[in-house]
Amino acid sequence: MFATRLLAALAVICFTAAAPVRAATLLRDADMEQTLSALAAPVLRAAGLSPNGIRILVIDDDSLNAFIADTQHIFVHSGLILKLGSAKELQAVLAHEAAHIAGGHISRRLGNMRAARTASALGLVLAAAAGAATGSGDAMAGIMLGTQSSIMGNFFGHTRAEESAADISSVRYMVRAGIDPRGAIQVQEIFRGQEALSARRQDAYMQTHPASRDRLRALQGLVAAAKVPETDDPAADYLFARLSGKLSAFKRAPSWTFRRADTSYSRDIAKMREAVAWHRQSDLRKALAAIDAAIALRPNDAYYHDLKGEILLESRQAAAAVKVYDQARRLAPSNAQILGGLGRAQMAAGQYKAALATLETARGRDWADSRVLRDLSVAYAKTGNAGMASEATAQRYALEGRLKDAGIHAKRAVDLLPRGSAPWRRAQDVLAASERAARKR
């Protein structure tokens, strides 16, 4: 049961192969994911999909790509977000990927891979996710995903027929959602000239989304036929500017951010970007002054409080971070990542019982966040519950694909936890998955 749930929830596919595995980092940030959800919602609804049922996640990769791995997730590379110039361009990308989901393209590919598995000797294996780490003072944490690039490219690549169908549907979705479909043309313009490059030099998007001049002309015809006025949505443009501004502040050198902060879409975004840049330079005083200026402009913005809490926590100001995170929680009580940040701050402040309650709530909202599982294991250990500490550690290792290590901790949890309890059953699931993996070696 555990393996089925994990595949359905994360749906990151990889294949056993002799070739080396390339690690990719999945960025997790409450503000970014909330913004992506808000921008995606209108096109998802127009596609007949539930905005609450599909998560938009960012992969830390400078190449230009976006793809789907199942019917519940859309992955967008950070490089593509930073390359795009407007909200409608990003929404065009999301509408295109939504069209692949609505069109059942991934389901057919899964079926094809299952049919070919025996002949090719490539087994579909459970994979994914997760060691969290905030490297170099960055407030955005990462989840590690194992991908074998050549096979992944073949698997996620779409046929030209699928691309044509997705283009037609994406324009229809954008028009239906009241979004200027010219964003789709602008996205394709970015990739003009890529076809002349060798496959090694092409952006990943070209290899998974085959393009052509004919496809661009077809898109131009579709947009012209829609006969909608050229428009911009100020609310969507603000969200896009905030997303790209925060991402660039973490990804690019602080000096780059300082030179461009004043050109931001709004004053609060400018101060937020400065706060990140000062934080990355370990200047707590200036970082707090900048984020406080952003909060003064948007006092009820949970995600600015979340960023301030992260800055304080990474600067070893745990008690102050708890207070700020608690304010963020009051403003966004259902956000699992904000809850995880609060729990992490409570742990750092030595408030282990409070942290335990907060982190369990966070796990209930997002059970696949390995940062929460890591912190939960420490909180349980600090409060004397070795069985639950082992259960959380077993789940974390399982999410990372480290099934041998997961099995060791799962066995320990099974021996310590009350037989038949929910945690005991979770540990049993991990143990069974570990034993199955060991038999296949």
Stockholm file with secondary structure:
# STOCKHOLM 1.0

chainA/1-441         MFATRLLAALAVICFTAAAPVRAATLLRDADMEQTLSALAAPVLRAAGLSPNGIRILVIDDDSLNAFIADTQHIFVHSGLILKLGSAKELQAVLAHEAAHIAGGHISRRLGNMRAARTASALGLVLAAAAGAATGSGDAMAGIMLGTQSSIMGNFFGHTRAEESAADISSVRYMVRAGIDPRGAIQVQEIFRGQEALSARRQDAYMQTHPASRDRLRALQGLVAAAKVPETDDPAADYLFARLSGKLSAFKRAPSWTFRRADTSYSRDIAKMREAVAWHRQSDLRKALAAIDAAIALRPNDAYYHDLKGEILLESRQAAAAVKVYDQARRLAPSNAQILGGLGRAQMAAGQYKAALATLETARGRDWADSRVLRDLSVAYAKTGNAGMASEATAQRYALEGRLKDAGIHAKRAVDLLPRGSAPWRRAQDVLAASERAARKR
#=GR chainA/1-441 SS CHHHHHHHHHCEEEECCSSCCEEEEEEECHHHHHHHHHHHHHHHHHTTCCGGGCEEEEEECSSCCEEESSSSEEEEEHHHHHHCCSHHHHHHHHHHHHHHHHTTHHHHHHHHHHHHHHHHTCCEEEECCCCCCCGGGCSSEEEEEEECHHHHHHHHCCCHHHHHHHHHHHHHHHHHTTCCTHHHHHHHHHTTTGGGSCTTTSCHHHHHSCCCHHHHHHHHHHHHHHTCCCCCCHHHHHHHHHHHHHHHHHHSCHHHHHHHGGGSSSHHHHHHHHHHHHHHTTCHHHHHHHHHHHHHHSTTCHHHHHHHHHHHHHTTCHHHHHHHHHHHHHHSTTCHHHHHHHHHHHHHTTCHHHHHHHHHHHHHHCTTCHHHHHHHHHHHHHTTCHHHHHHHHHHHHHHTTCHHHHHHHHHHHHHHSCTTSHHHHHHHHHHHHHHHHHHHC
#=GC SS_cons         CHHHHHHHHHCEEEECCSSCCEEEEEEECHHHHHHHHHHHHHHHHHTTCCGGGCEEEEEECSSCCEEESSSSEEEEEHHHHHHCCSHHHHHHHHHHHHHHHHTTHHHHHHHHHHHHHHHHTCCEEEECCCCCCCGGGCSSEEEEEEECHHHHHHHHCCCHHHHHHHHHHHHHHHHHTTCCTHHHHHHHHHTTTGGGSCTTTSCHHHHHSCCCHHHHHHHHHHHHHHTCCCCCCHHHHHHHHHHHHHHHHHHSCHHHHHHHGGGSSSHHHHHHHHHHHHHHTTCHHHHHHHHHHHHHHSTTCHHHHHHHHHHHHHTTCHHHHHHHHHHHHHHSTTCHHHHHHHHHHHHHTTCHHHHHHHHHHHHHHCTTCHHHHHHHHHHHHHTTCHHHHHHHHHHHHHHTTCHHHHHHHHHHHHHHSCTTSHHHHHHHHHHHHHHHHHHHC
//
